[in-house]
Amino acid sequence: MKIDYKKLEENFFKNPKIATNIIKSLASKLKIMSEVVTKEIVFTSEAKIAKFLVENAELFNKLKNTQVASILNITPETLSRTLTKFKKQDIISIDDKQYLEVLDEEGLIELFN
């Protein structure tokens, strides 16, 4: 496949509307990548779980723990230990039906800020 760069430049790169959309798209992707890097490299497993609970408490109750662990890129055992720790600290409660309720949102936020 051969690309005529002159035509590509004239039709796309020099078109302000298209160029602006390309820049917006790249900026959006860069922001997403920055969040992924921060989440994976900087955050501890506790911080990952805390952030997930603050931002996605309803989703947490719809998924199995193994699915949540997979999303957070941690082991199910780590998730379970951390949730138990949060329960002992009265940050969350989990009833008999495994429904999780956040009791101390500020406490969770402190873990990832």
Contacts in CASP RR format, 6 or more apart in sequence:
PFRMAT RR
TARGET T0000
AUTHOR 0000-0000-0000
METHOD contacts of the structure
MODEL  1
MKIDYKKLEENFFKNPKIATNIIKSLASKLKIMSEVVTKEIVFTSEAKIA
KFLVENAELFNKLKNTQVASILNITPETLSRTLTKFKKQDIISIDDKQYL
EVLDEEGLIELFN
12 18 0 8 1.000
12 19 0 8 1.000
12 22 0 8 1.000
13 19 0 8 1.000
39 48 0 8 1.000
39 51 0 8 1.000
40 73 0 8 1.000
43 51 0 8 1.000
43 112 0 8 1.000
45 72 0 8 1.000
45 74 0 8 1.000
45 78 0 8 1.000
45 79 0 8 1.000
45 82 0 8 1.000
46 82 0 8 1.000
46 85 0 8 1.000
46 111 0 8 1.000
47 111 0 8 1.000
47 112 0 8 1.000
48 72 0 8 1.000
48 73 0 8 1.000
48 74 0 8 1.000
48 112 0 8 1.000
49 72 0 8 1.000
49 74 0 8 1.000
49 79 0 8 1.000
49 82 0 8 1.000
49 83 0 8 1.000
49 86 0 8 1.000
50 86 0 8 1.000
50 107 0 8 1.000
50 108 0 8 1.000
50 109 0 8 1.000
50 111 0 8 1.000
50 112 0 8 1.000
51 108 0 8 1.000
51 111 0 8 1.000
51 112 0 8 1.000
52 60 0 8 1.000
52 68 0 8 1.000
52 71 0 8 1.000
52 72 0 8 1.000
53 60 0 8 1.000
53 92 0 8 1.000
53 100 0 8 1.000
53 102 0 8 1.000
53 108 0 8 1.000
54 102 0 8 1.000
54 105 0 8 1.000
54 108 0 8 1.000
54 109 0 8 1.000
54 112 0 8 1.000
57 100 0 8 1.000
57 101 0 8 1.000
57 102 0 8 1.000
60 68 0 8 1.000
60 100 0 8 1.000
61 98 0 8 1.000
61 99 0 8 1.000
61 100 0 8 1.000
63 71 0 8 1.000
65 76 0 8 1.000
65 79 0 8 1.000
65 80 0 8 1.000
65 83 0 8 1.000
66 76 0 8 1.000
68 79 0 8 1.000
69 75 0 8 1.000
69 76 0 8 1.000
69 78 0 8 1.000
69 79 0 8 1.000
72 79 0 8 1.000
83 92 0 8 1.000
83 94 0 8 1.000
83 100 0 8 1.000
86 92 0 8 1.000
86 108 0 8 1.000
87 93 0 8 1.000
87 94 0 8 1.000
89 104 0 8 1.000
90 103 0 8 1.000
90 104 0 8 1.000
91 102 0 8 1.000
91 103 0 8 1.000
91 104 0 8 1.000
91 107 0 8 1.000
91 108 0 8 1.000
92 100 0 8 1.000
92 101 0 8 1.000
92 102 0 8 1.000
92 103 0 8 1.000
92 104 0 8 1.000
92 108 0 8 1.000
93 100 0 8 1.000
93 101 0 8 1.000
93 103 0 8 1.000
94 100 0 8 1.000
94 101 0 8 1.000
95 101 0 8 1.000
102 108 0 8 1.000
END
